[in-house]
Amino acid sequence: MNIRELLVHWHLAMHTKAWASEQVLWEAIADRGLTALDDARQLADVAALAPLQQAWADHAWRNQAATLYRTQPMVTRLDAAYPPRLAESNQPPAVLFYQGDWAVLARLSLAVVGSRQAGRYTRQALVELGRELPALTVISGLAAGADSFAHEYALSRGWPTVAVVANGLDQVYPAANRSLQAAIAQAGLLVSEYPLGVLPAPFRFVARNRIIAGLAHGVLVTEAAAHSGSLITANYALQNNREVFALPNRVGEAQGVGTNALIQAGAKLVQTGADLLEELQFYP
């Protein structure tokens, strides 16, 4: 077994644990200067691998893990294809499973996030902003509301779109997005840090947000209530030194409280596509 396969097996066995537990193994790999094809026995003395022994003792699990490693498209932190922006971000995942065209991540990208209750305002804003934008890779989380509108808009323009989901790639959430998820896998990219079969859970949506922020060059929040999960994504973006943009909204509008607060805190107020390009133009 090489180091890459060991990292994937560790991820499969330990993905329900805190991110810090996975980071222990990654630090051991990095500190020893090991590469993907090096022999995994070079880590035999690493105490952090002890929990993996129990999983390996289950032959059915080990065979299943080996099959997934051979058949499921994935990118690990050891691979040259791992996005540099994500590698330098807050808590980069050790493994990302995917369906679709991985190459779309190399293009200029904008994450678009917002409330699940977002409505006509978000839809209209995307149309107005998009008229002044070049073809961008649009990244979002495939949730109801603003996320879905962002993916749908990108597909309608023939732009690549990336959905980062909070479950295994064989699951669909929300169920109403089944056809949208299939369209993204066909014309864009579907990404998850979770193995097949993993169901969505509240904490996984929060964890998913760090990947959205890590992959994108900038994050646009369209509509958000005072305690919206979109604000978590914006906070991750700030931690990663990404550009944060927000649409202003009317006073007293519940779905505008969060975006207006972001603007007060220093996010760039967006009224035109040029407002986005003014900041994003600095990225290759």
PyRosetta script that sets phi, psi and omega in degrees:
from pyrosetta import init, pose_from_sequence

init()
pose = pose_from_sequence("MNIRELLVHWHLAMHTKAWASEQVLWEAIADRGLTALDDARQLADVAALAPLQQAWADHAWRNQAATLYRTQPMVTRLDAAYPPRLAESNQPPAVLFYQGDWAVLARLSLAVVGSRQAGRYTRQALVELGRELPALTVISGLAAGADSFAHEYALSRGWPTVAVVANGLDQVYPAANRSLQAAIAQAGLLVSEYPLGVLPAPFRFVARNRIIAGLAHGVLVTEAAAHSGSLITANYALQNNREVFALPNRVGEAQGVGTNALIQAGAKLVQTGADLLEELQFYP")
pose.set_psi(1, 135.8)
pose.set_omega(1, 177.8)
pose.set_phi(2, -95.7)
pose.set_psi(2, 176.6)
pose.set_omega(2, -175.2)
pose.set_phi(3, -64.1)
pose.set_psi(3, -38.3)
pose.set_omega(3, -179.6)
pose.set_phi(4, -61.6)
pose.set_psi(4, -46.1)
pose.set_omega(4, -179.8)
pose.set_phi(5, -64.7)
pose.set_psi(5, -38.2)
pose.set_omega(5, 177.2)
pose.set_phi(6, -61.2)
pose.set_psi(6, -43.3)
pose.set_omega(6, -179.8)
pose.set_phi(7, -61.4)
pose.set_psi(7, -40.7)
pose.set_omega(7, 179.8)
pose.set_phi(8, -67.6)
pose.set_psi(8, -44.4)
pose.set_omega(8, 178.0)
pose.set_phi(9, -59.7)
pose.set_psi(9, -42.3)
pose.set_omega(9, 177.8)
pose.set_phi(10, -59.6)
pose.set_psi(10, -45.5)
pose.set_omega(10, -179.0)
pose.set_phi(11, -62.5)
pose.set_psi(11, -42.4)
pose.set_omega(11, -179.9)
pose.set_phi(12, -64.1)
pose.set_psi(12, -37.1)
pose.set_omega(12, -178.1)
pose.set_phi(13, -79.8)
pose.set_psi(13, -28.9)
pose.set_omega(13, -168.4)
pose.set_phi(14, -117.2)
pose.set_psi(14, 9.7)
pose.set_omega(14, -173.5)
pose.set_phi(15, -64.7)
pose.set_psi(15, -18.7)
pose.set_omega(15, 178.3)
pose.set_phi(16, -83.3)
pose.set_psi(16, -8.4)
pose.set_omega(16, 179.9)
pose.set_phi(17, -84.6)
pose.set_psi(17, 174.5)
pose.set_omega(17, 176.9)
pose.set_phi(18, -65.2)
pose.set_psi(18, 150.5)
pose.set_omega(18, -179.2)
pose.set_phi(19, -56.4)
pose.set_psi(19, -32.9)
pose.set_omega(19, -176.8)
pose.set_phi(20, -59.9)
pose.set_psi(20, -32.3)
pose.set_omega(20, -179.3)
pose.set_phi(21, -65.7)
pose.set_psi(21, -36.3)
pose.set_omega(21, 177.6)
pose.set_phi(22, -72.5)
pose.set_psi(22, -34.5)
pose.set_omega(22, -178.6)
pose.set_phi(23, -64.0)
pose.set_psi(23, -29.8)
pose.set_omega(23, 178.7)
pose.set_phi(24, -58.8)
pose.set_psi(24, -46.4)
pose.set_omega(24, 179.1)
pose.set_phi(25, -66.2)
pose.set_psi(25, -43.2)
pose.set_omega(25, -179.7)
pose.set_phi(26, -59.5)
pose.set_psi(26, -41.6)
pose.set_omega(26, 179.9)
pose.set_phi(27, -64.6)
pose.set_psi(27, -36.2)
pose.set_omega(27, 177.0)
pose.set_phi(28, -64.4)
pose.set_psi(28, -41.5)
pose.set_omega(28, 178.0)
pose.set_phi(29, -63.3)
pose.set_psi(29, -47.9)
pose.set_omega(29, -177.1)
pose.set_phi(30, -66.6)
pose.set_psi(30, -43.1)
pose.set_omega(30, -177.2)
pose.set_phi(31, -63.5)
pose.set_psi(31, -30.3)
pose.set_omega(31, -178.7)
pose.set_phi(32, -93.0)
pose.set_psi(32, -0.1)
pose.set_omega(32, 177.9)
pose.set_phi(33, 65.3)
pose.set_psi(33, 32.0)
pose.set_omega(33, -177.2)
pose.set_phi(34, -82.2)
pose.set_psi(34, 151.5)
pose.set_omega(34, 179.0)
pose.set_phi(35, -113.1)
pose.set_psi(35, 173.1)
pose.set_omega(35, -174.7)
pose.set_phi(36, -57.1)
pose.set_psi(36, -37.0)
pose.set_omega(36, -173.1)
pose.set_phi(37, -94.7)
pose.set_psi(37, 0.7)
pose.set_omega(37, 176.8)
pose.set_phi(38, -67.3)
pose.set_psi(38, 156.6)
pose.set_omega(38, -178.0)
pose.set_phi(39, -70.7)
pose.set_psi(39, 129.2)
pose.set_omega(39, -178.9)
pose.set_phi(40, -62.9)
pose.set_psi(40, -19.0)
pose.set_omega(40, 179.7)
pose.set_phi(41, -65.2)
pose.set_psi(41, -15.0)
pose.set_omega(41, 176.6)
pose.set_phi(42, -68.8)
pose.set_psi(42, -10.0)
pose.set_omega(42, 176.9)
pose.set_phi(43, -109.8)
pose.set_psi(43, 15.0)
pose.set_omega(43, -174.6)
pose.set_phi(44, -59.7)
pose.set_psi(44, -26.7)
pose.set_omega(44, -177.2)
pose.set_phi(45, -90.2)
pose.set_psi(45, 2.0)
pose.set_omega(45, -177.3)
pose.set_phi(46, -79.6)
pose.set_psi(46, 115.2)
pose.set_omega(46, -175.1)
pose.set_phi(47, -62.5)
pose.set_psi(47, -27.8)
pose.set_omega(47, -178.0)
pose.set_phi(48, -63.6)
pose.set_psi(48, -17.0)
pose.set_omega(48, -179.9)
pose.set_phi(49, -80.2)
pose.set_psi(49, -9.3)
pose.set_omega(49, -176.6)
pose.set_phi(50, -54.2)
pose.set_psi(50, -43.4)
pose.set_omega(50, -179.7)
pose.set_phi(51, -62.1)
pose.set_psi(51, -23.5)
pose.set_omega(51, -178.8)
pose.set_phi(52, -72.5)
pose.set_psi(52, -25.1)
pose.set_omega(52, -178.9)
pose.set_phi(53, -60.1)
pose.set_psi(53, -38.0)
pose.set_omega(53, 179.4)
pose.set_phi(54, -63.5)
pose.set_psi(54, -41.8)
pose.set_omega(54, 178.2)
pose.set_phi(55, -65.5)
pose.set_psi(55, -42.5)
pose.set_omega(55, -179.8)
pose.set_phi(56, -63.2)
pose.set_psi(56, -28.5)
pose.set_omega(56, 180.0)
pose.set_phi(57, -67.1)
pose.set_psi(57, -20.0)
pose.set_omega(57, 177.1)
pose.set_phi(58, -87.6)
pose.set_psi(58, 102.9)
pose.set_omega(58, -174.4)
pose.set_phi(59, -63.5)
pose.set_psi(59, -34.8)
pose.set_omega(59, 178.7)
pose.set_phi(60, -63.3)
pose.set_psi(60, -44.4)
pose.set_omega(60, 178.8)
pose.set_phi(61, -63.6)
pose.set_psi(61, -43.4)
pose.set_omega(61, -177.5)
pose.set_phi(62, -63.7)
pose.set_psi(62, -40.4)
pose.set_omega(62, 177.8)
pose.set_phi(63, -66.1)
pose.set_psi(63, -39.7)
pose.set_omega(63, 178.4)
pose.set_phi(64, -64.1)
pose.set_psi(64, -42.8)
pose.set_omega(64, 179.5)
pose.set_phi(65, -63.9)
pose.set_psi(65, -41.3)
pose.set_omega(65, 179.8)
pose.set_phi(66, -65.0)
pose.set_psi(66, -38.2)
pose.set_omega(66, 178.3)
pose.set_phi(67, -65.7)
pose.set_psi(67, -44.1)
pose.set_omega(67, 179.0)
pose.set_phi(68, -62.0)
pose.set_psi(68, -40.3)
pose.set_omega(68, -179.2)
pose.set_phi(69, -60.7)
pose.set_psi(69, -36.3)
pose.set_omega(69, -178.1)
pose.set_phi(70, -79.6)
pose.set_psi(70, -27.6)
pose.set_omega(70, -167.8)
pose.set_phi(71, -112.6)
pose.set_psi(71, -25.8)
pose.set_omega(71, -175.4)
pose.set_phi(72, -91.1)
pose.set_psi(72, 121.4)
pose.set_omega(72, 174.9)
pose.set_phi(73, -57.8)
pose.set_psi(73, 132.3)
pose.set_omega(73, -178.1)
pose.set_phi(74, -155.6)
pose.set_psi(74, 158.2)
pose.set_omega(74, 174.0)
pose.set_phi(75, -130.6)
pose.set_psi(75, 133.6)
pose.set_omega(75, 179.8)
pose.set_phi(76, -111.8)
pose.set_psi(76, 167.8)
pose.set_omega(76, 178.9)
pose.set_phi(77, -64.0)
pose.set_psi(77, -14.5)
pose.set_omega(77, 178.5)
pose.set_phi(78, -85.0)
pose.set_psi(78, -11.2)
pose.set_omega(78, -172.3)
pose.set_phi(79, -91.4)
pose.set_psi(79, 145.5)
pose.set_omega(79, 176.9)
pose.set_phi(80, -62.5)
pose.set_psi(80, -25.4)
pose.set_omega(80, -178.8)
pose.set_phi(81, -77.8)
pose.set_psi(81, -7.5)
pose.set_omega(81, -180.0)
pose.set_phi(82, -64.4)
pose.set_psi(82, 128.1)
pose.set_omega(82, -174.7)
pose.set_phi(83, -60.8)
pose.set_psi(83, 124.8)
pose.set_omega(83, -179.6)
pose.set_phi(84, -57.0)
pose.set_psi(84, -38.0)
pose.set_omega(84, 179.8)
pose.set_phi(85, -61.4)
pose.set_psi(85, -41.7)
pose.set_omega(85, -179.3)
pose.set_phi(86, -69.7)
pose.set_psi(86, -37.4)
pose.set_omega(86, -178.7)
pose.set_phi(87, -60.0)
pose.set_psi(87, -33.0)
pose.set_omega(87, -177.4)
pose.set_phi(88, -94.1)
pose.set_psi(88, 3.8)
pose.set_omega(88, -175.0)
pose.set_phi(89, -88.5)
pose.set_psi(89, -179.9)
pose.set_omega(89, -179.9)
pose.set_phi(90, -71.9)
pose.set_psi(90, 118.6)
pose.set_omega(90, 175.7)
pose.set_phi(91, 55.8)
pose.set_psi(91, 61.0)
pose.set_omega(91, 178.0)
pose.set_phi(92, -65.1)
pose.set_psi(92, 134.7)
pose.set_omega(92, -179.7)
pose.set_phi(93, -68.4)
pose.set_psi(93, 146.3)
pose.set_omega(93, 179.7)
pose.set_phi(94, -69.8)
pose.set_psi(94, -31.9)
pose.set_omega(94, -175.6)
pose.set_phi(95, -139.7)
pose.set_psi(95, 138.3)
pose.set_omega(95, 171.3)
pose.set_phi(96, -124.4)
pose.set_psi(96, 125.1)
pose.set_omega(96, 173.9)
pose.set_phi(97, -91.8)
pose.set_psi(97, 148.6)
pose.set_omega(97, -176.7)
pose.set_phi(98, -150.9)
pose.set_psi(98, 160.9)
pose.set_omega(98, 169.2)
pose.set_phi(99, -133.6)
pose.set_psi(99, 133.0)
pose.set_omega(99, 178.0)
pose.set_phi(100, 114.9)
pose.set_psi(100, -152.2)
pose.set_omega(100, -172.4)
pose.set_phi(101, -100.8)
pose.set_psi(101, 101.4)
pose.set_omega(101, -178.3)
pose.set_phi(102, -61.4)
pose.set_psi(102, -27.8)
pose.set_omega(102, -174.5)
pose.set_phi(103, -64.2)
pose.set_psi(103, -19.0)
pose.set_omega(103, -178.2)
pose.set_phi(104, -65.8)
pose.set_psi(104, -17.6)
pose.set_omega(104, 179.4)
pose.set_phi(105, -73.0)
pose.set_psi(105, -14.3)
pose.set_omega(105, 179.8)
pose.set_phi(106, -80.8)
pose.set_psi(106, -8.7)
pose.set_omega(106, -177.1)
pose.set_phi(107, -90.5)
pose.set_psi(107, 164.0)
pose.set_omega(107, 173.8)
pose.set_phi(108, -57.4)
pose.set_psi(108, 131.6)
pose.set_omega(108, -171.5)
pose.set_phi(109, -133.4)
pose.set_psi(109, 151.0)
pose.set_omega(109, 176.5)
pose.set_phi(110, -134.3)
pose.set_psi(110, 124.1)
pose.set_omega(110, 172.9)
pose.set_phi(111, -84.0)
pose.set_psi(111, 135.0)
pose.set_omega(111, 177.5)
pose.set_phi(112, -121.8)
pose.set_psi(112, 118.6)
pose.set_omega(112, -177.9)
pose.set_phi(113, -134.6)
pose.set_psi(113, 161.7)
pose.set_omega(113, 179.8)
pose.set_phi(114, 176.0)
pose.set_psi(114, -173.4)
pose.set_omega(114, -174.6)
pose.set_phi(115, -67.2)
pose.set_psi(115, 148.1)
pose.set_omega(115, 171.3)
pose.set_phi(116, -67.4)
pose.set_psi(116, -18.4)
pose.set_omega(116, 177.9)
pose.set_phi(117, -95.4)
pose.set_psi(117, 7.7)
pose.set_omega(117, 178.9)
pose.set_phi(118, -58.4)
pose.set_psi(118, 149.6)
pose.set_omega(118, -176.4)
pose.set_phi(119, -136.1)
pose.set_psi(119, -135.8)
pose.set_omega(119, -172.9)
pose.set_phi(120, -58.3)
pose.set_psi(120, -34.3)
pose.set_omega(120, -178.0)
pose.set_phi(121, -59.3)
pose.set_psi(121, -45.6)
pose.set_omega(121, 178.6)
pose.set_phi(122, -64.8)
pose.set_psi(122, -45.2)
pose.set_omega(122, -179.9)
pose.set_phi(123, -58.5)
pose.set_psi(123, -48.2)
pose.set_omega(123, -178.2)
pose.set_phi(124, -65.5)
pose.set_psi(124, -39.3)
pose.set_omega(124, -179.0)
pose.set_phi(125, -63.9)
pose.set_psi(125, -40.9)
pose.set_omega(125, 179.4)
pose.set_phi(126, -62.7)
pose.set_psi(126, -40.4)
pose.set_omega(126, 178.4)
pose.set_phi(127, -64.3)
pose.set_psi(127, -46.5)
pose.set_omega(127, -177.8)
pose.set_phi(128, -65.1)
pose.set_psi(128, -46.1)
pose.set_omega(128, -179.2)
pose.set_phi(129, -66.3)
pose.set_psi(129, -40.6)
pose.set_omega(129, -175.7)
pose.set_phi(130, -62.7)
pose.set_psi(130, -25.5)
pose.set_omega(130, -180.0)
pose.set_phi(131, -62.4)
pose.set_psi(131, -25.7)
pose.set_omega(131, -176.5)
pose.set_phi(132, -105.0)
pose.set_psi(132, 5.3)
pose.set_omega(132, -175.5)
pose.set_phi(133, -106.8)
pose.set_psi(133, 146.8)
pose.set_omega(133, 169.6)
pose.set_phi(134, -73.7)
pose.set_psi(134, 174.5)
pose.set_omega(134, 179.0)
pose.set_phi(135, -65.9)
pose.set_psi(135, 112.7)
pose.set_omega(135, 179.8)
pose.set_phi(136, -106.8)
pose.set_psi(136, 157.5)
pose.set_omega(136, 165.2)
pose.set_phi(137, -83.4)
pose.set_psi(137, 117.3)
pose.set_omega(137, -178.6)
pose.set_phi(138, -96.2)
pose.set_psi(138, 122.7)
pose.set_omega(138, -177.5)
pose.set_phi(139, -111.3)
pose.set_psi(139, 134.6)
pose.set_omega(139, 175.6)
pose.set_phi(140, -156.5)
pose.set_psi(140, -170.1)
pose.set_omega(140, -170.7)
pose.set_phi(141, -113.1)
pose.set_psi(141, 9.8)
pose.set_omega(141, 175.7)
pose.set_phi(142, 61.3)
pose.set_psi(142, 20.5)
pose.set_omega(142, 174.2)
pose.set_phi(143, -79.2)
pose.set_psi(143, 171.4)
pose.set_omega(143, 174.1)
pose.set_phi(144, -66.9)
pose.set_psi(144, 163.6)
pose.set_omega(144, 175.8)
pose.set_phi(145, 79.6)
pose.set_psi(145, -130.0)
pose.set_omega(145, -171.8)
pose.set_phi(146, -58.1)
pose.set_psi(146, -40.7)
pose.set_omega(146, -179.8)
pose.set_phi(147, -59.1)
pose.set_psi(147, -49.7)
pose.set_omega(147, -178.9)
pose.set_phi(148, -61.8)
pose.set_psi(148, -42.0)
pose.set_omega(148, 179.4)
pose.set_phi(149, -60.4)
pose.set_psi(149, -40.3)
pose.set_omega(149, -178.6)
pose.set_phi(150, -64.5)
pose.set_psi(150, -46.9)
pose.set_omega(150, 178.6)
pose.set_phi(151, -62.5)
pose.set_psi(151, -44.7)
pose.set_omega(151, -178.6)
pose.set_phi(152, -63.2)
pose.set_psi(152, -39.8)
pose.set_omega(152, 179.3)
pose.set_phi(153, -64.1)
pose.set_psi(153, -45.3)
pose.set_omega(153, 179.6)
pose.set_phi(154, -59.7)
pose.set_psi(154, -45.6)
pose.set_omega(154, 180.0)
pose.set_phi(155, -62.6)
pose.set_psi(155, -37.4)
pose.set_omega(155, -179.1)
pose.set_phi(156, -66.6)
pose.set_psi(156, -26.3)
pose.set_omega(156, 179.5)
pose.set_phi(157, -93.7)
pose.set_psi(157, -5.1)
pose.set_omega(157, -175.4)
pose.set_phi(158, 76.3)
pose.set_psi(158, 19.0)
pose.set_omega(158, 176.6)
pose.set_phi(159, -86.5)
pose.set_psi(159, 149.3)
pose.set_omega(159, 174.8)
pose.set_phi(160, -69.1)
pose.set_psi(160, 144.1)
pose.set_omega(160, 177.0)
pose.set_phi(161, -136.6)
pose.set_psi(161, 145.1)
pose.set_omega(161, -177.0)
pose.set_phi(162, -120.4)
pose.set_psi(162, 126.4)
pose.set_omega(162, 175.7)
pose.set_phi(163, -108.8)
pose.set_psi(163, 119.5)
pose.set_omega(163, 175.6)
pose.set_phi(164, -99.9)
pose.set_psi(164, 115.4)
pose.set_omega(164, -172.0)
pose.set_phi(165, -107.5)
pose.set_psi(165, 159.0)
pose.set_omega(165, -175.1)
pose.set_phi(166, -101.6)
pose.set_psi(166, 34.2)
pose.set_omega(166, -177.4)
pose.set_phi(167, -159.7)
pose.set_psi(167, 176.4)
pose.set_omega(167, 175.8)
pose.set_phi(168, -65.2)
pose.set_psi(168, 155.2)
pose.set_omega(168, -175.2)
pose.set_phi(169, -69.6)
pose.set_psi(169, -12.5)
pose.set_omega(169, 177.0)
pose.set_phi(170, -90.9)
pose.set_psi(170, 1.7)
pose.set_omega(170, 177.6)
pose.set_phi(171, -105.9)
pose.set_psi(171, 156.9)
pose.set_omega(171, 178.3)
pose.set_phi(172, -128.9)
pose.set_psi(172, 124.9)
pose.set_omega(172, 175.3)
pose.set_phi(173, -147.0)
pose.set_psi(173, 129.2)
pose.set_omega(173, -7.5)
pose.set_phi(174, -70.3)
pose.set_psi(174, 159.8)
pose.set_omega(174, -176.3)
pose.set_phi(175, -59.4)
pose.set_psi(175, -30.0)
pose.set_omega(175, -179.4)
pose.set_phi(176, -64.4)
pose.set_psi(176, -15.9)
pose.set_omega(176, -178.5)
pose.set_phi(177, -96.2)
pose.set_psi(177, 18.1)
pose.set_omega(177, -178.0)
pose.set_phi(178, -58.0)
pose.set_psi(178, -49.0)
pose.set_omega(178, -178.8)
pose.set_phi(179, -69.2)
pose.set_psi(179, -35.0)
pose.set_omega(179, 177.8)
pose.set_phi(180, -65.8)
pose.set_psi(180, -42.5)
pose.set_omega(180, 178.3)
pose.set_phi(181, -61.5)
pose.set_psi(181, -42.2)
pose.set_omega(181, 179.3)
pose.set_phi(182, -63.7)
pose.set_psi(182, -40.1)
pose.set_omega(182, 179.7)
pose.set_phi(183, -64.9)
pose.set_psi(183, -38.9)
pose.set_omega(183, 179.2)
pose.set_phi(184, -67.2)
pose.set_psi(184, -42.2)
pose.set_omega(184, 178.3)
pose.set_phi(185, -62.1)
pose.set_psi(185, -29.8)
pose.set_omega(185, -178.7)
pose.set_phi(186, -82.3)
pose.set_psi(186, -43.6)
pose.set_omega(186, -172.5)
pose.set_phi(187, -106.1)
pose.set_psi(187, -10.9)
pose.set_omega(187, -178.0)
pose.set_phi(188, -138.3)
pose.set_psi(188, -123.9)
pose.set_omega(188, -175.9)
pose.set_phi(189, -149.2)
pose.set_psi(189, 132.8)
pose.set_omega(189, 175.7)
pose.set_phi(190, -112.7)
pose.set_psi(190, 128.9)
pose.set_omega(190, -172.0)
pose.set_phi(191, -132.3)
pose.set_psi(191, 142.4)
pose.set_omega(191, 173.5)
pose.set_phi(192, -154.4)
pose.set_psi(192, 146.5)
pose.set_omega(192, 171.8)
pose.set_phi(193, -88.2)
pose.set_psi(193, -3.1)
pose.set_omega(193, -174.6)
pose.set_phi(194, -99.8)
pose.set_psi(194, 139.5)
pose.set_omega(194, 178.7)
pose.set_phi(195, -65.7)
pose.set_psi(195, 164.8)
pose.set_omega(195, 176.1)
pose.set_phi(196, -55.2)
pose.set_psi(196, 143.8)
pose.set_omega(196, 177.6)
pose.set_phi(197, 92.0)
pose.set_psi(197, -15.7)
pose.set_omega(197, -178.3)
pose.set_phi(198, -74.9)
pose.set_psi(198, 127.6)
pose.set_omega(198, -178.6)
pose.set_phi(199, -87.7)
pose.set_psi(199, 155.7)
pose.set_omega(199, 177.4)
pose.set_phi(200, -67.1)
pose.set_psi(200, 150.9)
pose.set_omega(200, 176.9)
pose.set_phi(201, -150.8)
pose.set_psi(201, 154.0)
pose.set_omega(201, -176.2)
pose.set_phi(202, -51.5)
pose.set_psi(202, -45.1)
pose.set_omega(202, -177.1)
pose.set_phi(203, -68.3)
pose.set_psi(203, -24.3)
pose.set_omega(203, 179.0)
pose.set_phi(204, -73.8)
pose.set_psi(204, -29.2)
pose.set_omega(204, 175.8)
pose.set_phi(205, -67.3)
pose.set_psi(205, -39.8)
pose.set_omega(205, 177.0)
pose.set_phi(206, -63.4)
pose.set_psi(206, -45.5)
pose.set_omega(206, 179.6)
pose.set_phi(207, -63.2)
pose.set_psi(207, -38.5)
pose.set_omega(207, 178.5)
pose.set_phi(208, -58.9)
pose.set_psi(208, -35.3)
pose.set_omega(208, -176.5)
pose.set_phi(209, -62.4)
pose.set_psi(209, -32.8)
pose.set_omega(209, -179.6)
pose.set_phi(210, -67.1)
pose.set_psi(210, -31.1)
pose.set_omega(210, 179.4)
pose.set_phi(211, -72.6)
pose.set_psi(211, -41.9)
pose.set_omega(211, 176.5)
pose.set_phi(212, -56.3)
pose.set_psi(212, -49.1)
pose.set_omega(212, -179.0)
pose.set_phi(213, -65.9)
pose.set_psi(213, -34.5)
pose.set_omega(213, -178.8)
pose.set_phi(214, -73.0)
pose.set_psi(214, -31.2)
pose.set_omega(214, -177.8)
pose.set_phi(215, -79.1)
pose.set_psi(215, -31.3)
pose.set_omega(215, -169.8)
pose.set_phi(216, -86.3)
pose.set_psi(216, 154.7)
pose.set_omega(216, 171.3)
pose.set_phi(217, -77.3)
pose.set_psi(217, -30.7)
pose.set_omega(217, 178.7)
pose.set_phi(218, -152.8)
pose.set_psi(218, 160.7)
pose.set_omega(218, -178.3)
pose.set_phi(219, -125.6)
pose.set_psi(219, 124.0)
pose.set_omega(219, 176.7)
pose.set_phi(220, -106.5)
pose.set_psi(220, 123.9)
pose.set_omega(220, 174.9)
pose.set_phi(221, -102.6)
pose.set_psi(221, 121.3)
pose.set_omega(221, -174.1)
pose.set_phi(222, -91.9)
pose.set_psi(222, -53.5)
pose.set_omega(222, 176.8)
pose.set_phi(223, -139.8)
pose.set_psi(223, 137.3)
pose.set_omega(223, -178.9)
pose.set_phi(224, -158.7)
pose.set_psi(224, 133.6)
pose.set_omega(224, 174.6)
pose.set_phi(225, -75.3)
pose.set_psi(225, 179.3)
pose.set_omega(225, -173.6)
pose.set_phi(226, -60.4)
pose.set_psi(226, -34.6)
pose.set_omega(226, -177.3)
pose.set_phi(227, -120.6)
pose.set_psi(227, 35.2)
pose.set_omega(227, -178.4)
pose.set_phi(228, -67.6)
pose.set_psi(228, 146.9)
pose.set_omega(228, 174.5)
pose.set_phi(229, -63.9)
pose.set_psi(229, -20.9)
pose.set_omega(229, 177.5)
pose.set_phi(230, -62.1)
pose.set_psi(230, -30.3)
pose.set_omega(230, 179.2)
pose.set_phi(231, -69.6)
pose.set_psi(231, -27.8)
pose.set_omega(231, 174.6)
pose.set_phi(232, -66.0)
pose.set_psi(232, -43.4)
pose.set_omega(232, 177.1)
pose.set_phi(233, -60.4)
pose.set_psi(233, -43.7)
pose.set_omega(233, 178.7)
pose.set_phi(234, -61.3)
pose.set_psi(234, -38.9)
pose.set_omega(234, 179.1)
pose.set_phi(235, -66.2)
pose.set_psi(235, -41.2)
pose.set_omega(235, 175.4)
pose.set_phi(236, -61.2)
pose.set_psi(236, -40.2)
pose.set_omega(236, 179.9)
pose.set_phi(237, -61.1)
pose.set_psi(237, -42.7)
pose.set_omega(237, 178.1)
pose.set_phi(238, -62.9)
pose.set_psi(238, -41.0)
pose.set_omega(238, 177.9)
pose.set_phi(239, -61.4)
pose.set_psi(239, -31.0)
pose.set_omega(239, -177.7)
pose.set_phi(240, -93.5)
pose.set_psi(240, 9.6)
pose.set_omega(240, -179.0)
pose.set_phi(241, 59.0)
pose.set_psi(241, 38.3)
pose.set_omega(241, 174.9)
pose.set_phi(242, -94.1)
pose.set_psi(242, 158.0)
pose.set_omega(242, 174.3)
pose.set_phi(243, -73.2)
pose.set_psi(243, 135.8)
pose.set_omega(243, 177.0)
pose.set_phi(244, -117.5)
pose.set_psi(244, 125.9)
pose.set_omega(244, -179.5)
pose.set_phi(245, -118.7)
pose.set_psi(245, 152.4)
pose.set_omega(245, 177.8)
pose.set_phi(246, -146.6)
pose.set_psi(246, 143.5)
pose.set_omega(246, 174.3)
pose.set_phi(247, -85.8)
pose.set_psi(247, 130.7)
pose.set_omega(247, 175.3)
pose.set_phi(248, -71.1)
pose.set_psi(248, 156.6)
pose.set_omega(248, 179.7)
pose.set_phi(249, -140.3)
pose.set_psi(249, 168.6)
pose.set_omega(249, -176.6)
pose.set_phi(250, -67.7)
pose.set_psi(250, 148.2)
pose.set_omega(250, 173.9)
pose.set_phi(251, -61.2)
pose.set_psi(251, 132.4)
pose.set_omega(251, 179.0)
pose.set_phi(252, 88.5)
pose.set_psi(252, -5.6)
pose.set_omega(252, 178.1)
pose.set_phi(253, -81.5)
pose.set_psi(253, 119.0)
pose.set_omega(253, -174.0)
pose.set_phi(254, -57.7)
pose.set_psi(254, -40.2)
pose.set_omega(254, -178.1)
pose.set_phi(255, -81.1)
pose.set_psi(255, 5.7)
pose.set_omega(255, 176.4)
pose.set_phi(256, -109.7)
pose.set_psi(256, -7.4)
pose.set_omega(256, -177.9)
pose.set_phi(257, -60.2)
pose.set_psi(257, -44.7)
pose.set_omega(257, -177.5)
pose.set_phi(258, -68.7)
pose.set_psi(258, -43.3)
pose.set_omega(258, -179.1)
pose.set_phi(259, -69.0)
pose.set_psi(259, -40.2)
pose.set_omega(259, 177.7)
pose.set_phi(260, -63.3)
pose.set_psi(260, -36.9)
pose.set_omega(260, 177.6)
pose.set_phi(261, -66.4)
pose.set_psi(261, -37.0)
pose.set_omega(261, 176.6)
pose.set_phi(262, -61.6)
pose.set_psi(262, -41.7)
pose.set_omega(262, 179.6)
pose.set_phi(263, -64.5)
pose.set_psi(263, -42.1)
pose.set_omega(263, 176.8)
pose.set_phi(264, -60.3)
pose.set_psi(264, -33.4)
pose.set_omega(264, -177.7)
pose.set_phi(265, -83.6)
pose.set_psi(265, -5.1)
pose.set_omega(265, 175.6)
pose.set_phi(266, 121.2)
pose.set_psi(266, -2.0)
pose.set_omega(266, 175.5)
pose.set_phi(267, -65.8)
pose.set_psi(267, 151.0)
pose.set_omega(267, -178.5)
pose.set_phi(268, -76.6)
pose.set_psi(268, 125.8)
pose.set_omega(268, 176.2)
pose.set_phi(269, -70.7)
pose.set_psi(269, 129.6)
pose.set_omega(269, -176.3)
pose.set_phi(270, -113.3)
pose.set_psi(270, 124.3)
pose.set_omega(270, 174.1)
pose.set_phi(271, -121.9)
pose.set_psi(271, -22.5)
pose.set_omega(271, -179.6)
pose.set_phi(272, -139.1)
pose.set_psi(272, 163.5)
pose.set_omega(272, 175.0)
pose.set_phi(273, -60.7)
pose.set_psi(273, -30.5)
pose.set_omega(273, 178.9)
pose.set_phi(274, -62.2)
pose.set_psi(274, -31.1)
pose.set_omega(274, 177.8)
pose.set_phi(275, -63.1)
pose.set_psi(275, -34.4)
pose.set_omega(275, 177.0)
pose.set_phi(276, -74.1)
pose.set_psi(276, -47.4)
pose.set_omega(276, -176.5)
pose.set_phi(277, -64.6)
pose.set_psi(277, -29.2)
pose.set_omega(277, -179.5)
pose.set_phi(278, -57.4)
pose.set_psi(278, -33.4)
pose.set_omega(278, 179.4)
pose.set_phi(279, -95.2)
pose.set_psi(279, -39.4)
pose.set_omega(279, -174.6)
pose.set_phi(280, -74.3)
pose.set_psi(280, -17.8)
pose.set_omega(280, -177.5)
pose.set_phi(281, -62.8)
pose.set_psi(281, -17.3)
pose.set_omega(281, -177.0)
pose.set_phi(282, -80.1)
pose.set_psi(282, -8.4)
pose.set_omega(282, -179.5)
pose.set_phi(283, -94.3)
pose.set_psi(283, 140.7)
pose.set_omega(283, 179.7)
pose.set_phi(284, -70.2)
pose.dump_pdb("model.pdb")
